[in-house]
Amino acid sequence: MENTMFCYQCQETAGCTGCTKVGVCGKSPDIARMQDLLIYTTKGLSEVTTRLREQGTKVSGDVNHLITLNLFTTITNANFDDKIFYDRVKMTLNVKNELLQKLNNKENLSGCALWDAKDESEFDVKSKTVGVLATENEDVRSLRELITYGLKGMSAYVKHANVLGFDEEEINAFMQSTLAKLLDDSLTVDELVALTLETGKFGVNGMALLDNANTTTYGNPEITKVNIGVGKNPGILVSGHDLKDLEKLLEQTQGTGVDVYTHSEMLPAHYYPAFKKYSNFIGNYGNAWWKQKEEFESFNGPILMTTNCIVPPKSSYKDRVYTTGAAGFAGCKHIAGETGDKKDFSQLIEHAKKCQAPTEIETGEIVGGFAHNQVFALADKVVDAVKTGAIKKFFVMAGCDGRAKSRSYYTDFASALPKDTVILTAGCAKYRYNKLELGDIGGIPRVLDAGQCNDSYSLALIALKLKEVFELNDINELPIAFNIAWYEQKAVIVLLSLLYLGVKNIHLGPTLPAFLSPNVASVLVENFGIAGITTVEDDMKIFLG
């Protein structure tokens, strides 16, 4: 039977080989194909912008932002609205055709750069021919997809920075020229491997851009105790990753009697000084993204999805789900506003006033805020603990959480770690262990949460700072082990960035990516020591010697 779709960009892809009938994430074959077409048309637009730069013509910020948002919209669990993808394909083709008129030399442009469509029926025909499997060579396909997913992850960092008014032309130019290169059938496997590492380099640059945007706008994260209980007022729950959306919502809820809570990856917003002035910013409700079906149900009030991490909502609360930015779900209300636009959350606030207060599902506090600036402030204490042997090893357990039962491995692994070890984390993977009673070492908590997956840059800076302090020549000489959980494309760019920084012997789980062909996986194993996970007991022997 012919596949109705093919997608293997996330960790939960069917059978660890690929979704062929419907996405495990919930996307339909139609949406999967339209995402393929949006990536294809974005490559064509990127080929044109790259040629324009080569002839000395400036590419506008609006075009850069369009390309970035196109990539971000196709990230796993971001958008399930067919109309959005049709509209974005049309918009991309229109912009490309306008820019083609500015191109002095149109010779040797690819068919992708020249493709156009008169109506939507041509979209459906074309979408069936431009997906992942259009690249026949398995290794070339694997590397092209690895790079594409890295660029999708990079787009998340860049888009969030753009929202805060920060941009970097060098990063935009790299993303677009790389998309164009993915159309070039003459590139060899070795050239694609080199391009993969270069993607990691610009991944670091993208992370640095966002880190600067966040800390300049909201201050450096600081050690913070976050309430996980509830108040008595009706509330709005904010999920996803976008801090600007949260800021605007908090501003607009002042004096309304409506409280605001974070969910999943929005938890680290509490660590920023700028958000602490809002008295109605109550705490964090729930856990990682995949538990939202029960947690959105019990929250009782409206939910604002600011980016990816949407699970197709149940009918019982679907009318309470609002989306904005790159997020979308057919049938859910969407709050309009693109990069730099003002957003009106009044409909959301009025809805909240009619709802009951959240149902309490847990009580207590969790501690976080250990981004690079805060850890650097504790540097002397940390270094002394290492020198005296109080801290024997750091474990970077960053990344994503997910539904697979095998992810209980990370809870068991954290629980089994010796008491002279410290966990460095960022991303929603932390929900597997951030509520465990793991104690501290001389006042240093054994779980140091740097923030969102978007804040993984902090973990790299901390490692590089320790390398400098201990005067080591190689980052791999540090007492740091990497045991990372992955789910979607932001984890891919984190991995590529770590490889670019020279980090070796990273363990990745709960499964290795399906998009790595056996030959490409062998290259990563041989050159970088990439490995999967096994059992907690066996992996402890490997990590601890």
N, C-alpha and C positions, 0 to 999 in steps of 0.2 A: 504493500500500500504506500502511495506517495506521501511524503511528509507534507503536512499543511503549514508547517513553520519549522524553523531550526534556530535555537538559541542555546548557548552554553556559557553565557557571560557570568553567571553567579555560581556560588558554591553548591546551591541546592538543585542544580539542574538535574533533570530526571535520569536516574541510573548512573549519575556522574559521567554521562556521555552527551546528553543534549535533550532539550524539550522539543518534541516533534509534533505534538497534537494540540497541547495547550501549555502555557507556562506554569511551572510550579508556583511562581509568584502570583499567578492569577490573570496574566495578560492573555488575550485571545490571539489566535493566529492572525487576524486582520491587523491588530495593533502591532504584533511582532513584525509583520511585513512592512507596515508603514514606518516603524522605527528603522528598519533596514533601509528603506527608501530615503528617510530623512538623513541618515548618515551618508548615504551615497550622494545625495544632492549637496550636502555640506562639504563633501570632498571636492565636488565640482566647483563650488563657490570658492573653496580654499585654493584650488589650482589657479583660479582667476586672480584672487587677491595676492597670491605669491608672485605671479607674473607682473602684476601692477607694481608691487614693491621693487621688483627687479628693474623696472623701467623708470623708477624714481617717483611714482605716484603714491601719495599718502592714502592709506586705508582708514576710513573714519572709525571712530569709537563705536558708533551704532552698528556697523558691519561686524566689528570684532565681537561685540556683545551678542549679536545674533548667532554667530557661530558657536560661541561659548555656551549660550543657552540651549542651542540645538543639541549639543553633546550632553549637557546636563539633563535635559528632558528625557533622554533615552536610558539613563542610569536605572538599574533595577529598583522597582517599587516606587518610581517617581511619578509616573503619569499613566493613567489607564483610560484616557479620554480620546476616542478616535478622532473627533473633530479637531482637537489641538494639533494632532500630527498632520492631518490634511492641510490645515491652515499654515503650519510652519513649513511644509514642503512648498506650498504655493509662494509664500513669502520669500523663501530662499531662492527659488527659481527666478522670481521677479527681480530680486536684488542682484543676482548673478547676471541676468540679461542686461540690467542697467550698467553694471560694471564692465561688461564685455564691450560696450560702446566706447569705453575709455582706454581700452587695450590697443596699443599701437600695432602689435603683431599677433595675429590670431593663429598663426601657423603652428602645427604640431600640438595643438590642444587635444586632450583626450576626449573620447566620446562622452565621458561623464561631464566634463566641463561644457560640452556643447548640447547635451541632452535637454530637451524641453518637452512640455506637454500642453495640449490644447484644452483638455478637460480631465476630470478626476478618474474617468475610466482608464485612461492611460497610466495613471498612478498604480492601479491595481495590477495591470499587466507588467509594468516595469518592476514593481516591488518583488515579483516572484523570480526575478533573474539577477538580483543584485545583493542577495544575502550572503551570509558567511560562506556557504558552500559554493559560491561562484568562483572562489579560488580553489582550483583543483589540487595543486600540490599541497600535501598535508603539512609539511614543515613551513612553507611560505605562508599558508593559511594561519597556522598557529602563531607565527611571529607577527603577522599583520593584526590578528585579533588581540594579541598581548599588548601591542603598541596602541591599538584603538582603545582598549579598555583602560590603559594607562592615561590616555588623553581624556577619556571620559572622567576619570577620577580627578585629573588635573583641572578640568573645567569646573568642578565643584569649588575648589579653592579659589580659582580666578573669579568665578561668578560672585561668591560671597564678598570678595575684596572689591569687586566692581560696585556692588550695592552700597558699600561704604565710601565710594568715591576714589578708590585706589585702583590703579591699572599699571601695566608694564608692557610696552610695545614689543620688547624682545620676546616675551612669553607668547603673546598673541601671534607674532610672526612665526615662532617655532611651531606652535600647535597647527597653524594653517599650512605651513610648508610640509610638515610631517603628514598631515592628512592627504596632501597632494601626492607625496611620495608613495603612499599606500596604493596609488593607482598605477604605479610604474612597475610593469612586469619584468623590466630588465634588472631590477635590484636582486642581488644574490642573497643567499641565506646569511653569509658573513656580513654583508652590508646591513641587513635587517637586524642582526644581533647588535651591531654597533649603534643602530638607530634606537634600539630598545634601551640601551644604557644611556644614550643621550636624552631619551625621554625621562629617565630617572633623574638626570641632572636638572632638567627644567622642572621636574616634579619638586625638587628641593627649592628651586626658585619660586615656584607657585606657593608652596607652603610658607616660605619666608614673607612673600607678599601679603598673604592673608594674616599671618601672625602680626605683622606690622600694622595692618589695617585694624585688626581687632584691638590690639593693645593701645594704639594711638587713640582710637575712638572710645574705648571703654576702660582703659587702664590695665595694668598687669594683674592677672589672676592672683588671688591671695588665699591662704588657708582659711577655709570656710566650713562651718557646720550647717548642713542643709536639712531642714525639717522634712520628714517623709509622712507626717500625719496630715490632717485636714483642718480647715477652719469651719465657721458656721455659715458663711455667706455663699451664695451661688458662685460658681467659678467657670473660668475658661482654661482649657488645657492646651498647651502649645507643644507640638511635637515637630520633628525634623531637625534643622540645623541653623536656620537663619536668625541671627541675633538682631538684625535691623527690624524684622517683623515683630519680634518680641518687644523691642524698645518702643515702637510705635503703638503697639497694643497697650503696653503699660501706661504710656502717656494718655491714651484715649480712655482708659478705664479709671483714671483718677476721679474720685468723688462720686462714682456711679454705684458703689456698694457691691461691685463685682470683683472677686479675687482672681489672681492669675497663678497658674501652676505650670511647671515644666514636666515634660515626659521624655523618657529615653535619652537621646543625644542632646536634648536641650538642658539637661541637668547642669552642665558646667557654666551656664549663664549666671548661676548664683555666685560663682567665684569672682566675677568682675566687679570692681568697686562701683562702677556707674549704675549698676542695677540695684544696689543695696539701699538707694534712697526711696524706693517705692514700697510703701507700707503694705500694699495689697499684693505684693509678690510673696506668696505664702510658702512655697516649697516645691518638692518634686513628688509627683504622683505616679506610682507604678514602676515598671522595669523596662527591659529592652523592647524594641519595636514589635517583636513577634507575639507579644502577649496582649496586644492592644484590643483584641476582640472582647476579652473579658474585662479589661481595665477601662476601655472606653464606655462599656456598658455601665459599669458601676460609678463612673465619674459623674454621670447625670447631666452635666452641662455640655455646651458646645466644645468642639475640638478644632484647633487650627493646625492644619498640616502645612508647614512652610517649605518643605523640600521632599526628598525621597523618604522611604520607610513606610509607605502606605500599604496596609493589608486590606484587600477588598472588604468593605464594611458590611456588617450584618444589617438587615433591614430595620432591626429594632432601634438602631442609633444612627443610621445613615443620614437622616435629616438633620443630625447635629454635627456632621462633619463638613468643615469648610476647608477649601484649598486656596493656595496663593502661589505666585511665582512659577517655578517649574513644575510644581505638583498639580495633579488633577485627577479626578475620577468622575466618569459620566454619571450624572444624576446628583452630584454633590455641588453645593453652591461655591462659586469661585470668586475670590476677592481680586479685582483687577489691579494691575500695576506692574510695570516692568522695572528694569534697573534704573534707579534714581527717581522713580515716580512716587508720589504720595499715595498712601492707601487709606481707605475709609473702612474702619472696622465697626461702624455704628450698628450695622445689622447683626453682627456677631454679639455685640454687647447687649443689645435689646433682647436677643434670643436668650442670653445667659440669665437675664433678670427674671425670666419666666420659669427657670429650672430650679430644682432642689439643689442643696449643697452636695458636694461629693460624698459618697459613701466611703467611710474610712476602711482601708484594706491593710494598713500597717501603721505603726507608730515608731518614733525614735528619730535618730539623726544619722547621716553619713557625712564623712569628712572628705573634702577634695580641695583642689586649688594648687596642685603642685606642678604648675607649668615652669618653664625654664628659669624665669626671673625669681620665683619663690624658692626653687631648689638651689639656685646660685646663692641666695641669701643664707641658706643653710649649709653651704659648701664646706665650711670649716668643720662643722659638726659631722657631716657625712664622711669627709676624708678621715677625720679622727677615728670614726667608727670602723672604717675599712682598715686603717693602719693598726688598730688595736685588735682586729679580728672579730669585733662585735658584729660587723656585717661581712659575711664571707662572699656573698654573691648577689647580684641584681638579676632579676628575670623580667625581661620586657614581654609582657603579655597583653599587648595592644590588639586592636582590630575590632572585628564585628561579632555580634552574637547572631544566633539563628535558631530555627525550630528543631533541627536534628537532635535526636536523643543522645547521640554520641558526643554532643557538646558538654554533657555532664563531666566529661574528661577534664575540662578546665577548672571546674569547681573542685574536683577530687585532686587535681594537680596542685592547685593553690593551697588546699588544706594539708596536703602531704609535704609541702616544702618545709625544710628545717627552719627553726625559729631564728636562725642567724642570716636569713635571706630576706630581700625586699623586692616587691613587685612594682615595676613601673608600668603604668597603663594609660591608655587613651582609647576612646571609642566605646561602643556599647558592649564590647566583650567583658567589660568590668562588672556588668551585672551578674556574671557568674560567680563573683567572689567579693564584691565590694561591701556586702552586708554580713560577711563572715567575721567572727571575732578572732582576728589574727594577731591582735596586740601591736606592740611597738618595740623598737630597739633604742633604748636611751632617749625616748621621746620622739623618735622618728617613726611614724606609722609604717607598718609593713606593706601597706598598699598606698602608693603615691599616684593619685589620679591627676594627670595633666590636662584632661578635658575631653573634648569631642575627638572623633577620628580626624577631624579637620585640624586638630592640635598635635598631631603626631610629630610635627616639626620639633616640638619641645623635647621629645624623647631623643631625637638625633642630637640636638644641641647639648643635652645633659651628658650623653655619651662622649661627645667631642670635648666637652669641658673636663670631664674626668680624665680623658686621654691627655689633655694638656696639663692638668694638675699633677698627674702621676708621671709626667714626662715620658710617655710611651711613644714609640714610633708607629705602632699599628693599633688601630681601634680594636682589633681582635685579641689583643693582649689584655684587655680589660676583663675584670671578673663579671662580665655581663653575658647572659644567654638570652636568645630570642626564641620564644615559643608563641607564635602569633596565630590567632584565629582570623579567618577571612570569610567574607560573604559576597561583597560586591566590589565595584570598580575603584572606589577610593582606597580600598585595601590593596588593590593592584598597584596603584601609583606609589603607595607607601613602600611596598616591596621593592619596586624598581628604584626608588630613591635610596633605600638602604643598600641595594646592590651597587649603585653608583658611588655611595660613600665608602664602599669597600667592606661592608659587613658580610661575614661569611657564616656558614653553619646555621642558617635560619631554619627553624622547624615550622612548618605551615600545616594547618589543619582546619577542620577535621578530615578533609580530603585535599589532595592536590588538585589544582584546577583542571577541569576537563579540556580546556582549550590548549593545554600543553601537549603537543605530540610527543611520542616516545623519544624522538631525536632531540627535540628542543628541551625536554625535561632532562635528558642526559647531559646536555650542555650546562644547564643550571646546576646539576648535581656535581659534575666534574670541576667546573670553574668556581662555583660559589658554595658548594656543600649544602645546597637546598635539600631538605628532607621532610618527610611527613611525620605524623605522630603514630605511636603504637599504643602501649599501655602506660599508665602512670608509673608503674614499678620499673619497667624497662627504660622508659625515658629518663627517669630520675637517675638511673645508673649512667646514662650517657651524659647528662648535664652536670652531674656532681662528681663523676669519676670514681 
